[in-house]
Amino acid sequence: GIEGDLMRIVLNNNINNDLEVHFRVKDSSIYAIMVKKEVPMSKINAIRKAIETLSEDEYVELRQWFSERDWKKWDREIEKDSKAGKLDFLVREAFDQKHQGKLKDL
C-alpha cells in the first residue's frame, strides 16, 4: 500500500539510518514524518553524568568503594596465583636470602 511505498522512499533516503518514520492519517491523506532516532546513552556516559551530580561526600564515598573493590579483586588474584604455585619462586627467594643472611629486619 501507499504507507509501504512511502516508508521505502523515506528509508532508502535515510543514509545514516538515524531516522524513524511516523505515519499520520488526516482528512483521507497519509503523512510521513521523519524523526531523528534518539541514541541511547552508553552505560559509561550515564555513569559519568551521574557521578558529576554527586556531592563531595558522595564522591569520596564512591572513590573509597572503588578502591576497596580493586583491593578485593587484587587479593583474589594473589590468592589464586598462590594456590596455582605462581608465587612459589618468591618464597624460595626469601628462604635463599634468609640462609645467606641477606634479609633485613623491617
Buried (B, 14 or more C-beta within 10 A) or exposed (E): EEEEEBBEEBEEEBEEEEBEBEEEEEEEEEEBEEEEEEEEEEEEEEEEEEEEEEEEEEEEEEEEEEEEEEEEEEEEEEEEEEEEEEEEEEEEEEEEEEEEEEEEEE
